[in-house]
């Protein structure tokens, strides 16, 4: 693995009122790596992802993408630089077809500024590229179906195709398995595994089977701080992690 990180987060802090949500968080992400971020509810995972993506600005700390500080950049500027994000809740436009949703991402990546989507459909090179991203996630047979008519798992795949259409260097995945059944989860894990060589992934996920199947390294976030960053095997074996997170999951079953 190339040991030069593609994403470096150092000393990140965010406070809402008196509540310290991220507390001196540091982590690295290497090219081709799947780095999972786990922790109990309220640990600050989504807030951390929001700061990396540009939805929120940190109170302190730095975020470097390919060695360049981006913590003051807008979300759109970070996306253009190669930092893409898929959301915990499906963000595709329900009344648009799968193809139209992916076209929005394609034209955003190319810097086009179309006022209406329909005229874009006549640009065959954009349509072809959008179709290719749908093929990558196995949704090529649903290009003309409005997203609102698709099953929930299929909607998540369309959203993933939208993220891929921005041609990211780093993909931030906020609970991609949320709301999926066992079969859909297995399919998503297999799909992400096939994509891992194309870009680095920072994966926030509650499904521990998916995490351990995909992750090269795991960071455990508890009360806004990184408790441990290590291999999946070391995280599984850690009594501290089991007490803070994995034990909670086992006890809730």
ZIHUUR-V428534 format. One record per residue. N is the residue number from 0. RES is the residue in one small letter. OMEGA is omega in degrees with one decimal (none if undefined). D_FIRST is the distance of its C-alpha to the first C-alpha in Angstrom with 2 decimals. Layout:
# ZIHUUR-V428534
<<N RES OMEGA D_FIRST> <N RES OMEGA D_FIRST>>
This chain:
# ZIHUUR-V428534
<<0 x 173.5 0.00> <1 x -174.2 3.79> <2 x 171.9 5.93> <3 x -177.0 8.77> <4 x 175.6 9.91> <5 x 177.8 11.60> <6 x 178.2 14.24> <7 x 175.7 15.82> <8 x -175.7 18.99> <9 x 171.8 21.13> <10 x -174.9 24.51> <11 x 179.3 25.41> <12 x 175.7 28.99> <13 x -179.3 31.33> <14 x 171.9 34.85> <15 x -174.0 37.43> <16 x 179.9 40.76> <17 x -175.0 40.64> <18 x 176.4 37.62> <19 x -172.8 34.28> <20 x 168.5 31.86> <21 x -168.9 28.59> <22 x 176.7 28.89> <23 x -177.1 26.51> <24 x 174.6 23.35> <25 x 174.5 20.01> <26 x 177.8 16.54> <27 x 177.3 13.17> <28 x -175.9 11.09> <29 x 178.1 7.62> <30 x 178.3 7.38> <31 x -177.3 7.69> <32 x 165.8 8.27> <33 x -179.1 11.83> <34 x -177.7 13.24> <35 x 175.6 16.84> <36 x -178.7 19.74> <37 x 178.4 22.72> <38 x -179.0 26.11> <39 x 176.0 29.82> <40 x 179.8 31.88> <41 x -178.3 32.61> <42 x -180.0 29.56> <43 x -175.4 28.73> <44 x -177.4 25.77> <45 x 176.2 27.29> <46 x 177.4 28.54> <47 x 178.7 25.08> <48 x 179.0 23.77> <49 x 178.6 26.93> <50 x 179.2 26.22> <51 x -177.8 22.69> <52 x -178.3 24.14> <53 x 173.7 27.22> <54 x 177.6 29.87> <55 x 173.8 30.60> <56 x -180.0 30.35> <57 x 174.1 29.43> <58 x 179.5 32.17> <59 x 178.7 29.84> <60 x -177.7 26.23> <61 x 174.4 23.70> <62 x -179.6 21.22> <63 x 174.3 18.92> <64 x -176.4 17.40> <65 x 176.7 15.48> <66 x -176.7 17.18> <67 x 178.6 20.58> <68 x -176.8 22.81> <69 x -171.9 23.88> <70 x 176.9 25.73> <71 x -178.7 29.07> <72 x 173.7 28.22> <73 x 177.8 29.85> <74 x -178.7 28.11> <75 x -179.9 28.95> <76 x 177.1 27.51> <77 x 179.3 24.18> <78 x 178.7 24.21> <79 x 179.4 24.95> <80 x 174.8 21.99> <81 x -179.7 19.67> <82 x -175.9 20.01> <83 x -174.0 21.64> <84 x 169.7 23.16> <85 x -168.3 24.85> <86 x 177.7 27.64> <87 x 178.6 28.84> <88 x -175.8 32.08> <89 x -175.4 32.26> <90 x 178.2 32.96> <91 x 179.7 33.92> <92 x -169.7 37.50> <93 x -176.6 39.57> <94 x 176.8 42.26> <95 x 175.6 39.94> <96 x 176.3 38.72> <97 x -179.4 35.11> <98 x -178.2 35.03> <99 x 177.6 36.65> <100 x -178.8 34.20> <101 x 175.9 31.21> <102 x 177.7 33.26> <103 x 179.7 33.54> <104 x 179.3 29.78> <105 x -177.3 29.63> <106 x 175.2 32.42> <107 x 179.5 31.02> <108 x -178.8 27.77> <109 x 179.0 30.03> <110 x 177.0 32.19> <111 x 178.7 35.28> <112 x 179.5 38.05> <113 x 179.3 40.21> <114 x 179.1 43.01> <115 x -176.6 43.41> <116 x -172.7 41.01> <117 x 179.2 43.45> <118 x -178.8 43.71> <119 x -176.9 39.95> <120 x 179.5 40.39> <121 x 177.1 42.09> <122 x -170.4 38.95> <123 x -178.5 37.73> <124 x 177.1 34.38> <125 x 178.7 33.52> <126 x 179.4 34.87> <127 x 179.5 32.88> <128 x 177.7 29.60> <129 x 178.3 30.51> <130 x 179.1 31.40> <131 x 179.0 28.05> <132 x 174.6 26.27> <133 x 176.3 28.86> <134 x -179.3 28.15> <135 x -179.3 24.45> <136 x 175.8 25.58> <137 x -177.2 28.48> <138 x -176.1 31.22> <139 x -179.9 32.66> <140 x -175.3 35.98> <141 x -173.7 36.59> <142 x -173.8 36.34> <143 x -179.4 39.97> <144 x 175.0 40.23> <145 x -175.1 40.64> <146 x 179.6 37.82> <147 x 178.8 40.49> <148 x 179.8 41.62> <149 x 172.3 38.26> <150 x -174.5 37.33> <151 x 179.2 35.23> <152 x 177.6 32.12> <153 x 176.2 32.59> <154 x 178.6 32.96> <155 x 177.8 29.57> <156 x 175.8 28.11> <157 x 178.9 29.96> <158 x 176.6 28.55> <159 x 176.4 24.98> <160 x 177.5 26.00> <161 x 178.0 27.30> <162 x 179.4 24.02> <163 x -177.2 22.23> <164 x 175.8 25.07> <165 x 178.6 24.09> <166 x -173.4 20.97> <167 x 166.9 18.69> <168 x 176.8 15.38> <169 x 179.2 15.48> <170 x 176.6 17.64> <171 x -175.6 19.58> <172 x -178.6 21.13> <173 x 178.7 24.21> <174 x 179.8 25.35> <175 x 179.8 24.94> <176 x -175.9 26.67> <177 x 177.6 29.68> <178 x -178.9 32.90> <179 x 173.0 31.48> <180 x -177.5 33.09> <181 x -179.1 31.38> <182 x 179.2 31.23> <183 x 178.5 29.93> <184 x 178.9 27.28> <185 x 179.6 26.09> <186 x 179.8 26.03> <187 x 178.1 24.06> <188 x 179.1 21.40> <189 x -179.2 21.21> <190 x 179.8 21.09> <191 x 178.3 18.29> <192 x 179.3 16.27> <193 x -177.0 16.97> <194 x -168.5 15.95> <195 x -178.7 12.53> <196 x -173.8 10.83> <197 x 179.5 13.23> <198 x 176.6 12.51> <199 x 180.0 11.43> <200 x 167.6 14.16> <201 x -169.1 16.06> <202 x 170.3 18.39> <203 x -173.6 21.76> <204 x 176.5 23.48> <205 x -178.0 26.36> <206 x -174.0 25.91> <207 x 177.0 24.26> <208 x 178.0 23.96> <209 x 179.9 21.96> <210 x -176.7 19.74> <211 x 176.8 19.08> <212 x -171.4 18.57> <213 x -165.1 15.88> <214 x 167.3 14.16> <215 x 174.3 10.91> <216 x 179.1 12.66> <217 x 169.9 16.29> <218 x -178.5 18.35> <219 x -177.8 22.05> <220 x 179.5 24.47> <221 x -178.7 28.06> <222 x 174.1 30.86> <223 x -179.4 28.57> <224 x 175.2 26.46> <225 x 179.7 23.08> <226 x -175.9 24.31> <227 x 170.4 21.06> <228 x -175.5 17.30> <229 x 178.1 15.65> <230 x 176.2 14.49> <231 x -179.3 16.97> <232 x -180.0 18.67> <233 x 178.7 19.35> <234 x 177.1 20.59> <235 x -173.7 22.84> <236 x -173.7 24.26> <237 x 176.1 24.97> <238 x 179.2 28.75> <239 x 179.8 28.35> <240 x 179.9 26.26> <241 x 179.3 28.65> <242 x -173.6 31.54> <243 x -172.7 30.21> <244 x -174.8 28.84> <245 x 177.9 28.41> <246 x 176.7 31.89> <247 x -179.7 33.30> <248 x -179.4 31.98> <249 x -178.1 33.45> <250 x -177.8 36.68> <251 x -177.3 37.14> <252 x none 37.24>>
